[in-house]
Amino acid sequence: MDFNSDAVFGFAYNQSGLIPAIVQSAESKRVLMMAWMNQESLLKTIELGETVFYSRSRNALWHKGETSGNVQKVVSIEVDCDSDALLIQVHETGPACHNGTESCFDTATLFEVQD
């Protein structure tokens, strides 16, 4: 695996030291969830090869699937052109959402163009 760990320190984290991470299925390309990462969780994600996020409500790291078993194995991590958002492609082993749905975006459709 090619990775320069110094790169994570150059990202445009927000005032709380966080960066949004969009998680996408490597197979279906469906967006599964959005969560926050800090430098520590990003480095831990790379070290483990599984997603680790930062929980703002608990003020702690959160290893996805640690209690549910629904881990996300990382395939790739990309940074956007402004270095202020991440796209993480994963192989998932269960639902991404704590509600038990495949995606956290399965709750409601706000707008959809009808053919």
ZAVEX-362872 format. One record per residue (C-alpha): residue number from 1; residue in three letters; chain; x, y, z. Coordinates in Angstrom, 1 decimal, always signed. Layout:
<pts>
<pt gunu="NUM" lofi="ala" marke="A" X="X" Y="Y" Z="Z"/>
...
</pts>
This chain:
<pts>
<pt gunu="1" lofi="met" marke="A" X="+0.0" Y="+0.0" Z="+0.0"/>
<pt gunu="2" lofi="asp" marke="A" X="+1.4" Y="+3.4" Z="-1.0"/>
<pt gunu="3" lofi="phe" marke="A" X="+0.7" Y="+6.1" Z="+1.6"/>
<pt gunu="4" lofi="asn" marke="A" X="+2.4" Y="+9.1" Z="+2.9"/>
<pt gunu="5" lofi="ser" marke="A" X="+1.1" Y="+9.6" Z="+6.4"/>
<pt gunu="6" lofi="asp" marke="A" X="+2.2" Y="+13.2" Z="+6.5"/>
<pt gunu="7" lofi="ala" marke="A" X="-0.6" Y="+13.9" Z="+3.9"/>
<pt gunu="8" lofi="val" marke="A" X="-3.3" Y="+13.7" Z="+6.5"/>
<pt gunu="9" lofi="phe" marke="A" X="-1.9" Y="+16.7" Z="+8.3"/>
<pt gunu="10" lofi="gly" marke="A" X="-2.3" Y="+18.9" Z="+5.2"/>
<pt gunu="11" lofi="phe" marke="A" X="-6.0" Y="+18.5" Z="+4.8"/>
<pt gunu="12" lofi="ala" marke="A" X="-8.4" Y="+21.4" Z="+5.4"/>
<pt gunu="13" lofi="tyr" marke="A" X="-10.0" Y="+20.3" Z="+8.7"/>
<pt gunu="14" lofi="asn" marke="A" X="-12.8" Y="+22.5" Z="+10.1"/>
<pt gunu="15" lofi="gln" marke="A" X="-12.4" Y="+24.6" Z="+13.3"/>
<pt gunu="16" lofi="ser" marke="A" X="-13.1" Y="+21.4" Z="+15.4"/>
<pt gunu="17" lofi="gly" marke="A" X="-10.3" Y="+19.5" Z="+13.6"/>
<pt gunu="18" lofi="leu" marke="A" X="-12.8" Y="+17.4" Z="+11.6"/>
<pt gunu="19" lofi="ile" marke="A" X="-13.3" Y="+16.5" Z="+8.0"/>
<pt gunu="20" lofi="pro" marke="A" X="-16.4" Y="+15.0" Z="+6.4"/>
<pt gunu="21" lofi="ala" marke="A" X="-16.0" Y="+11.4" Z="+5.1"/>
<pt gunu="22" lofi="ile" marke="A" X="-18.5" Y="+10.1" Z="+2.5"/>
<pt gunu="23" lofi="val" marke="A" X="-18.6" Y="+6.3" Z="+2.6"/>
<pt gunu="24" lofi="gln" marke="A" X="-19.5" Y="+4.6" Z="-0.7"/>
<pt gunu="25" lofi="ser" marke="A" X="-19.9" Y="+0.9" Z="-1.5"/>
<pt gunu="26" lofi="ala" marke="A" X="-17.0" Y="-0.2" Z="-3.8"/>
<pt gunu="27" lofi="glu" marke="A" X="-19.4" Y="-2.7" Z="-5.5"/>
<pt gunu="28" lofi="ser" marke="A" X="-22.6" Y="-0.7" Z="-6.1"/>
<pt gunu="29" lofi="lys" marke="A" X="-21.1" Y="+2.8" Z="-5.8"/>
<pt gunu="30" lofi="arg" marke="A" X="-24.1" Y="+3.7" Z="-3.6"/>
<pt gunu="31" lofi="val" marke="A" X="-23.4" Y="+6.3" Z="-0.9"/>
<pt gunu="32" lofi="leu" marke="A" X="-23.8" Y="+4.5" Z="+2.4"/>
<pt gunu="33" lofi="met" marke="A" X="-23.2" Y="+7.2" Z="+5.0"/>
<pt gunu="34" lofi="met" marke="A" X="-21.4" Y="+10.4" Z="+6.0"/>
<pt gunu="35" lofi="ala" marke="A" X="-19.4" Y="+10.6" Z="+9.2"/>
<pt gunu="36" lofi="trp" marke="A" X="-16.6" Y="+12.8" Z="+10.6"/>
<pt gunu="37" lofi="met" marke="A" X="-13.0" Y="+12.0" Z="+10.9"/>
<pt gunu="38" lofi="asn" marke="A" X="-10.1" Y="+13.7" Z="+12.7"/>
<pt gunu="39" lofi="gln" marke="A" X="-6.4" Y="+13.1" Z="+12.0"/>
<pt gunu="40" lofi="glu" marke="A" X="-6.3" Y="+10.3" Z="+14.6"/>
<pt gunu="41" lofi="ser" marke="A" X="-9.3" Y="+8.4" Z="+13.2"/>
<pt gunu="42" lofi="leu" marke="A" X="-8.0" Y="+8.8" Z="+9.6"/>
<pt gunu="43" lofi="leu" marke="A" X="-4.6" Y="+7.4" Z="+10.6"/>
<pt gunu="44" lofi="lys" marke="A" X="-6.3" Y="+4.5" Z="+12.5"/>
<pt gunu="45" lofi="thr" marke="A" X="-8.5" Y="+3.8" Z="+9.5"/>
<pt gunu="46" lofi="ile" marke="A" X="-5.4" Y="+3.4" Z="+7.3"/>
<pt gunu="47" lofi="glu" marke="A" X="-3.7" Y="+1.3" Z="+10.0"/>
<pt gunu="48" lofi="leu" marke="A" X="-6.6" Y="-1.1" Z="+10.4"/>
<pt gunu="49" lofi="gly" marke="A" X="-7.9" Y="-1.1" Z="+6.9"/>
<pt gunu="50" lofi="glu" marke="A" X="-11.4" Y="-0.5" Z="+8.4"/>
<pt gunu="51" lofi="thr" marke="A" X="-13.3" Y="+2.7" Z="+8.9"/>
<pt gunu="52" lofi="val" marke="A" X="-12.8" Y="+4.5" Z="+12.2"/>
<pt gunu="53" lofi="phe" marke="A" X="-14.7" Y="+7.8" Z="+12.7"/>
<pt gunu="54" lofi="tyr" marke="A" X="-14.8" Y="+10.5" Z="+15.3"/>
<pt gunu="55" lofi="ser" marke="A" X="-18.1" Y="+10.7" Z="+17.2"/>
<pt gunu="56" lofi="arg" marke="A" X="-19.0" Y="+14.3" Z="+18.0"/>
<pt gunu="57" lofi="ser" marke="A" X="-21.6" Y="+13.2" Z="+20.6"/>
<pt gunu="58" lofi="arg" marke="A" X="-19.3" Y="+10.9" Z="+22.5"/>
<pt gunu="59" lofi="asn" marke="A" X="-16.1" Y="+13.0" Z="+21.8"/>
<pt gunu="60" lofi="ala" marke="A" X="-14.3" Y="+9.8" Z="+21.0"/>
<pt gunu="61" lofi="leu" marke="A" X="-13.1" Y="+7.5" Z="+18.2"/>
<pt gunu="62" lofi="trp" marke="A" X="-15.7" Y="+5.1" Z="+16.8"/>
<pt gunu="63" lofi="his" marke="A" X="-14.6" Y="+1.9" Z="+15.0"/>
<pt gunu="64" lofi="lys" marke="A" X="-17.5" Y="+1.2" Z="+12.6"/>
<pt gunu="65" lofi="gly" marke="A" X="-18.9" Y="-2.3" Z="+13.3"/>
<pt gunu="66" lofi="glu" marke="A" X="-17.1" Y="-2.7" Z="+16.7"/>
<pt gunu="67" lofi="thr" marke="A" X="-20.3" Y="-3.6" Z="+18.4"/>
<pt gunu="68" lofi="ser" marke="A" X="-22.6" Y="-4.4" Z="+15.5"/>
<pt gunu="69" lofi="gly" marke="A" X="-20.2" Y="-6.5" Z="+13.5"/>
<pt gunu="70" lofi="asn" marke="A" X="-21.0" Y="-4.4" Z="+10.4"/>
<pt gunu="71" lofi="val" marke="A" X="-17.5" Y="-3.4" Z="+9.6"/>
<pt gunu="72" lofi="gln" marke="A" X="-16.4" Y="-1.5" Z="+6.5"/>
<pt gunu="73" lofi="lys" marke="A" X="-13.2" Y="-2.8" Z="+4.8"/>
<pt gunu="74" lofi="val" marke="A" X="-11.4" Y="+0.1" Z="+3.1"/>
<pt gunu="75" lofi="val" marke="A" X="-10.7" Y="-0.2" Z="-0.6"/>
<pt gunu="76" lofi="ser" marke="A" X="-9.6" Y="+3.4" Z="-1.2"/>
<pt gunu="77" lofi="ile" marke="A" X="-9.6" Y="+6.9" Z="+0.3"/>
<pt gunu="78" lofi="glu" marke="A" X="-9.7" Y="+9.9" Z="-1.9"/>
<pt gunu="79" lofi="val" marke="A" X="-9.5" Y="+13.6" Z="-1.0"/>
<pt gunu="80" lofi="asp" marke="A" X="-11.4" Y="+16.2" Z="-3.0"/>
<pt gunu="81" lofi="cys" marke="A" X="-9.8" Y="+19.1" Z="-4.9"/>
<pt gunu="82" lofi="asp" marke="A" X="-10.1" Y="+21.5" Z="-1.8"/>
<pt gunu="83" lofi="ser" marke="A" X="-8.7" Y="+18.9" Z="+0.6"/>
<pt gunu="84" lofi="asp" marke="A" X="-11.8" Y="+19.4" Z="+2.8"/>
<pt gunu="85" lofi="ala" marke="A" X="-13.7" Y="+16.2" Z="+2.2"/>
<pt gunu="86" lofi="leu" marke="A" X="-12.9" Y="+12.5" Z="+1.9"/>
<pt gunu="87" lofi="leu" marke="A" X="-14.5" Y="+9.8" Z="-0.3"/>
<pt gunu="88" lofi="ile" marke="A" X="-13.9" Y="+6.3" Z="+1.2"/>
<pt gunu="89" lofi="gln" marke="A" X="-14.8" Y="+3.2" Z="-0.8"/>
<pt gunu="90" lofi="val" marke="A" X="-15.5" Y="+0.1" Z="+1.2"/>
<pt gunu="91" lofi="his" marke="A" X="-16.6" Y="-3.5" Z="+1.1"/>
<pt gunu="92" lofi="glu" marke="A" X="-19.3" Y="-3.6" Z="+3.7"/>
<pt gunu="93" lofi="thr" marke="A" X="-20.3" Y="-6.6" Z="+5.8"/>
<pt gunu="94" lofi="gly" marke="A" X="-23.8" Y="-5.4" Z="+6.8"/>
<pt gunu="95" lofi="pro" marke="A" X="-26.0" Y="-2.4" Z="+6.9"/>
<pt gunu="96" lofi="ala" marke="A" X="-24.2" Y="+1.0" Z="+7.2"/>
<pt gunu="97" lofi="cys" marke="A" X="-27.0" Y="+2.7" Z="+9.1"/>
<pt gunu="98" lofi="his" marke="A" X="-27.7" Y="+2.2" Z="+12.8"/>
<pt gunu="99" lofi="asn" marke="A" X="-31.4" Y="+1.9" Z="+11.8"/>
<pt gunu="100" lofi="gly" marke="A" X="-30.5" Y="-1.4" Z="+10.1"/>
<pt gunu="101" lofi="thr" marke="A" X="-30.8" Y="+0.0" Z="+6.5"/>
<pt gunu="102" lofi="glu" marke="A" X="-28.2" Y="-0.5" Z="+3.8"/>
<pt gunu="103" lofi="ser" marke="A" X="-27.6" Y="+3.3" Z="+3.6"/>
<pt gunu="104" lofi="cys" marke="A" X="-28.2" Y="+6.1" Z="+6.0"/>
<pt gunu="105" lofi="phe" marke="A" X="-29.9" Y="+7.8" Z="+3.1"/>
<pt gunu="106" lofi="asp" marke="A" X="-32.8" Y="+5.3" Z="+3.0"/>
<pt gunu="107" lofi="thr" marke="A" X="-35.0" Y="+7.4" Z="+5.3"/>
<pt gunu="108" lofi="ala" marke="A" X="-36.7" Y="+9.9" Z="+3.0"/>
<pt gunu="109" lofi="thr" marke="A" X="-36.4" Y="+11.3" Z="-0.5"/>
<pt gunu="110" lofi="leu" marke="A" X="-36.5" Y="+15.1" Z="-0.4"/>
<pt gunu="111" lofi="phe" marke="A" X="-36.6" Y="+15.7" Z="-4.2"/>
<pt gunu="112" lofi="glu" marke="A" X="-36.7" Y="+13.4" Z="-7.2"/>
<pt gunu="113" lofi="val" marke="A" X="-37.2" Y="+14.2" Z="-10.9"/>
<pt gunu="114" lofi="gln" marke="A" X="-39.9" Y="+12.1" Z="-12.4"/>
<pt gunu="115" lofi="asp" marke="A" X="-39.6" Y="+11.0" Z="-16.0"/>
</pts>
